[in-house]
Amino acid sequence: MYCVFWMYPDEKWGGLRPCCQLEPELMAAVKLCETLRSDPEVRFVTMTMEDPNNVGKMGVADVGPDYNWTKRRVIATGRKKANDDNPS
């Protein structure tokens, strides 16, 4: 199932009115997005999906014990630091 969201100008809402439409097929949802984006009045067109055939659990899983990622900061030799030009 795919859901297309967009905002449309509406004075009764005091600006932009939120809208959405469900589409069962991906290509129908993409076509709707293309149609909405071609309208200069429409704003914030986006699409989200829920795949019933999703593999695995929903959400974020814990990493395994062998996962060893670290963020390293590498500074090139001879490169000035940001505050080297400012005497204290």
Secondary structure, DSSP 8 states (H G I E B T S, - for coil): -EEEEEEEEEGGGTEEEEEEEEESSHHHHHHHHHHHHTSTT-EEEEEEE--TT--S-SS-----TT----------TT---TTTTS--
